[in-house]
């Protein structure tokens, strides 16, 4: 209030209380970040250098005892720090935060599957991931060019173990040749069944049942029935975005991507890695043999 040269400042208790609470909150956050500075720097290096997710880092350090609980902040707080600019990690460094746009696919009836088991015949112990040795299969496309290679991906449902192979193209023959090689590499009891979509490249996949491997086909337009494989393909896209030529990626580079995925700590695995759990299952098979 102005009266000549005299200024009177009014104090509003409600506003003062809000400002006080905000400052207190900010102070507590800054203090926690400072107290956990060593952990924060560890998180920054894991995200920026190894492309790990915030949650996998948080869960893994506690599981392995790298830090004590009081020396870390939880996943939610880490995301808050990113939003507030408290740490060096930015939203663009966290691919899992980027929403993927879905695009309608067109399907051709020309290559409709004529034989094979429906996913409805798949046993409950496969559906609920109780039994080891059941895989989901898919192809990852790079550049939409007939001259480009594609990736064949296999994901084991229980352990989330990932196999990535580069093949010549999106053909029945290329898929079959690659699978024949994988079957030779994987322990027999570790490959009991494969679930695929109804794509033309998998139209004759059921032929491998002659080798004692059951093949199940998901319902048309139901990618969620192969959810684990679809999710892992999304992780591959962090390294090979849509439209990028796959033929430019060497087998060595693809092996590194495969290893990165298989050594990623996951919440749904109790922050173990797919490779750790897969090796445990394989060892159990050898003991029982």
Legacy VTK file of the C-alpha trace (Angstrom):
# vtk DataFile Version 3.0
C-alpha trace
ASCII
DATASET POLYDATA
POINTS 289 float
0.000 0.000 0.000
1.384 3.415 -1.070
0.731 6.623 0.952
2.993 9.289 -0.465
6.536 8.049 0.049
5.424 5.521 2.629
5.131 1.884 1.638
3.334 -0.646 3.749
3.959 -4.337 3.048
1.146 -6.704 3.857
1.842 -10.249 4.951
-0.520 -13.027 3.869
-0.095 -16.051 6.194
-1.410 -18.546 3.607
1.120 -17.516 0.968
3.917 -17.520 3.478
3.083 -21.054 4.558
3.030 -22.305 0.956
6.408 -20.705 0.211
7.834 -22.189 3.404
6.604 -25.695 2.577
7.951 -25.479 -0.986
11.358 -24.357 0.241
11.429 -27.113 2.838
10.527 -29.696 0.228
13.198 -28.413 -2.166
15.739 -28.412 0.623
15.011 -32.019 1.534
15.283 -33.111 -2.107
18.583 -31.300 -2.657
19.964 -32.726 0.579
19.011 -36.276 -0.405
20.598 -35.873 -3.835
23.756 -34.483 -2.233
23.840 -37.269 0.368
23.522 -39.873 -2.425
25.936 -38.125 -4.782
28.046 -41.268 -5.306
24.944 -43.247 -6.310
23.732 -40.423 -8.570
27.065 -40.374 -10.432
26.855 -44.165 -10.774
23.342 -43.849 -12.238
24.464 -41.155 -14.686
27.307 -43.309 -16.002
25.102 -46.404 -16.348
22.436 -44.498 -18.304
24.673 -42.343 -20.470
27.382 -44.918 -21.197
25.514 -48.243 -21.076
21.939 -47.104 -21.852
20.529 -48.837 -18.754
17.101 -47.880 -17.385
16.729 -46.087 -14.053
14.717 -48.898 -12.487
17.121 -51.660 -13.518
20.027 -49.686 -12.020
18.190 -49.046 -8.743
17.065 -52.649 -8.307
20.403 -54.153 -9.283
22.556 -52.113 -6.888
20.353 -53.146 -3.961
20.258 -56.789 -5.045
24.045 -56.945 -5.415
24.770 -54.794 -2.343
26.724 -52.153 -4.276
25.089 -49.467 -2.126
23.212 -49.465 1.160
19.524 -48.542 1.053
20.168 -45.218 2.770
22.758 -44.366 0.103
20.306 -44.529 -2.815
17.071 -42.923 -3.933
14.187 -44.925 -5.405
13.222 -45.144 -9.079
10.419 -42.591 -8.717
12.785 -40.073 -7.138
15.307 -40.626 -9.923
12.637 -39.791 -12.495
11.755 -36.688 -10.457
15.419 -35.642 -10.529
15.439 -36.046 -14.312
12.349 -33.850 -14.663
13.795 -31.244 -12.287
17.191 -31.219 -14.013
18.974 -32.238 -10.802
21.077 -34.887 -12.580
22.820 -35.032 -15.957
20.351 -37.566 -17.389
17.671 -36.071 -19.659
14.359 -37.511 -20.837
15.874 -38.094 -24.270
18.374 -40.459 -22.616
15.508 -42.677 -21.394
13.965 -44.473 -24.397
11.397 -46.253 -22.198
9.787 -42.870 -21.505
9.184 -42.190 -25.184
5.690 -43.202 -26.213
5.620 -45.320 -29.317
3.012 -44.545 -31.923
1.208 -47.565 -33.244
0.623 -47.853 -36.939
-2.086 -49.862 -38.633
-0.695 -52.784 -40.539
-2.105 -54.164 -43.729
-2.366 -57.898 -44.078
-2.471 -60.071 -47.150
-4.746 -63.117 -47.330
-2.507 -64.599 -50.002
-0.198 -66.220 -47.438
-2.844 -67.383 -44.998
-1.610 -70.232 -42.806
-3.131 -73.554 -43.764
-1.884 -75.802 -40.947
-0.410 -75.751 -37.426
-1.532 -75.566 -33.799
-3.521 -72.650 -32.399
-2.244 -70.880 -29.303
-5.453 -72.079 -27.655
-3.856 -75.546 -27.487
-0.884 -74.262 -25.521
-0.637 -75.762 -22.012
-1.259 -73.624 -18.949
2.280 -74.122 -17.610
3.523 -72.444 -20.782
1.035 -69.592 -20.555
1.961 -68.800 -16.952
5.718 -69.165 -17.551
6.139 -72.028 -15.085
7.984 -74.288 -17.517
11.328 -73.505 -19.135
12.016 -73.982 -22.836
9.134 -72.169 -24.531
9.993 -69.372 -26.953
8.343 -66.594 -28.951
9.598 -65.743 -32.443
9.415 -62.613 -34.596
11.233 -60.594 -37.242
12.580 -57.069 -36.833
12.600 -55.019 -40.032
15.105 -52.244 -40.679
14.837 -50.339 -43.953
11.834 -51.246 -46.084
14.002 -52.473 -48.889
14.079 -55.943 -50.450
17.870 -55.728 -50.476
18.133 -55.180 -46.722
18.550 -57.957 -44.149
16.122 -58.569 -41.274
16.578 -59.816 -37.728
15.091 -63.062 -36.482
14.464 -62.840 -32.732
13.631 -65.590 -30.244
12.633 -64.855 -26.636
12.376 -67.558 -23.962
9.211 -66.918 -21.976
10.348 -67.865 -18.467
13.866 -66.392 -18.335
13.462 -63.715 -21.081
16.656 -64.978 -22.737
17.031 -63.354 -26.161
18.533 -64.753 -29.370
19.149 -62.371 -32.287
20.225 -63.526 -35.742
20.597 -61.612 -39.010
18.986 -63.360 -41.972
18.920 -62.634 -45.700
15.309 -61.537 -45.933
11.719 -61.949 -44.847
11.205 -65.357 -46.433
10.147 -68.832 -45.331
13.471 -70.246 -46.526
15.626 -67.732 -44.626
13.653 -68.289 -41.412
13.904 -72.057 -41.713
17.646 -72.034 -42.419
18.323 -69.819 -39.410
16.116 -71.890 -37.102
17.856 -75.095 -38.159
21.150 -73.574 -37.010
19.723 -72.305 -33.698
18.229 -75.722 -32.958
21.738 -77.191 -33.216
23.101 -74.617 -30.762
20.409 -74.703 -28.058
20.203 -77.686 -25.651
17.371 -79.970 -26.777
15.279 -79.659 -23.585
15.699 -75.889 -23.669
13.659 -75.691 -26.896
10.278 -77.335 -26.380
7.980 -74.976 -28.267
7.847 -71.799 -30.346
4.933 -69.370 -30.623
4.692 -67.137 -33.703
2.307 -64.785 -35.441
0.575 -65.577 -38.728
3.058 -63.789 -40.979
3.860 -65.338 -44.334
7.447 -65.998 -43.240
6.165 -68.357 -40.519
3.513 -70.068 -42.657
5.499 -73.328 -42.746
7.103 -73.036 -39.331
5.100 -76.018 -38.084
7.406 -78.264 -40.138
9.968 -78.169 -37.300
7.556 -80.271 -35.226
9.272 -83.180 -36.953
12.224 -82.354 -34.675
10.084 -82.615 -31.553
9.444 -78.870 -31.145
5.808 -77.827 -30.908
4.731 -74.739 -32.809
1.803 -72.541 -31.763
0.280 -69.746 -33.832
-1.181 -66.690 -32.115
-4.526 -65.293 -33.241
-4.419 -62.767 -36.105
-3.891 -59.120 -35.016
-3.055 -60.268 -31.447
0.570 -59.253 -30.869
-0.128 -59.149 -27.114
-0.161 -62.970 -27.198
3.592 -62.726 -27.865
4.055 -59.816 -25.500
7.510 -60.701 -24.248
8.940 -60.896 -27.753
7.247 -57.636 -28.736
8.658 -55.864 -25.669
12.173 -57.108 -26.351
11.927 -56.016 -29.983
11.215 -52.556 -28.584
14.517 -52.686 -26.716
16.317 -53.648 -29.935
14.858 -50.488 -31.491
16.940 -48.425 -29.096
19.965 -49.571 -31.082
18.363 -50.104 -34.505
15.590 -47.552 -35.106
12.977 -48.145 -37.780
14.302 -47.293 -41.213
17.946 -48.010 -40.376
19.644 -50.567 -42.608
20.238 -53.831 -40.753
22.759 -55.112 -43.290
25.180 -52.437 -42.026
25.265 -54.111 -38.600
27.973 -56.738 -38.276
27.346 -60.022 -36.508
29.729 -58.818 -33.801
27.656 -55.664 -33.230
24.434 -57.689 -33.074
26.077 -60.005 -30.538
26.826 -56.969 -28.367
23.173 -55.880 -28.541
22.050 -59.401 -27.686
24.449 -59.486 -24.718
23.277 -56.058 -23.522
19.670 -57.261 -23.451
20.532 -60.547 -21.736
22.594 -58.818 -19.047
19.989 -56.148 -18.291
18.636 -56.441 -14.703
14.822 -56.589 -14.795
12.243 -55.900 -12.139
10.049 -58.813 -13.293
13.051 -61.113 -12.785
13.755 -59.824 -9.288
16.535 -57.682 -10.797
18.354 -60.783 -11.997
19.337 -60.916 -15.668
17.944 -63.164 -18.377
21.380 -64.709 -18.900
21.738 -65.618 -15.221
18.342 -67.314 -15.082
18.818 -69.047 -18.439
22.142 -70.543 -17.368
20.558 -71.751 -14.107
17.822 -73.520 -16.074
20.320 -75.105 -18.476
22.432 -76.340 -15.551
19.302 -77.866 -13.995
18.663 -79.707 -17.258
22.184 -81.128 -17.203
21.795 -82.254 -13.569
18.515 -84.013 -14.341
19.894 -85.667 -17.484
LINES 1 290
289 0 1 2 3 4 5 6 7 8 9 10 11 12 13 14 15 16 17 18 19 20 21 22 23 24 25 26 27 28 29 30 31 32 33 34 35 36 37 38 39 40 41 42 43 44 45 46 47 48 49 50 51 52 53 54 55 56 57 58 59 60 61 62 63 64 65 66 67 68 69 70 71 72 73 74 75 76 77 78 79 80 81 82 83 84 85 86 87 88 89 90 91 92 93 94 95 96 97 98 99 100 101 102 103 104 105 106 107 108 109 110 111 112 113 114 115 116 117 118 119 120 121 122 123 124 125 126 127 128 129 130 131 132 133 134 135 136 137 138 139 140 141 142 143 144 145 146 147 148 149 150 151 152 153 154 155 156 157 158 159 160 161 162 163 164 165 166 167 168 169 170 171 172 173 174 175 176 177 178 179 180 181 182 183 184 185 186 187 188 189 190 191 192 193 194 195 196 197 198 199 200 201 202 203 204 205 206 207 208 209 210 211 212 213 214 215 216 217 218 219 220 221 222 223 224 225 226 227 228 229 230 231 232 233 234 235 236 237 238 239 240 241 242 243 244 245 246 247 248 249 250 251 252 253 254 255 256 257 258 259 260 261 262 263 264 265 266 267 268 269 270 271 272 273 274 275 276 277 278 279 280 281 282 283 284 285 286 287 288
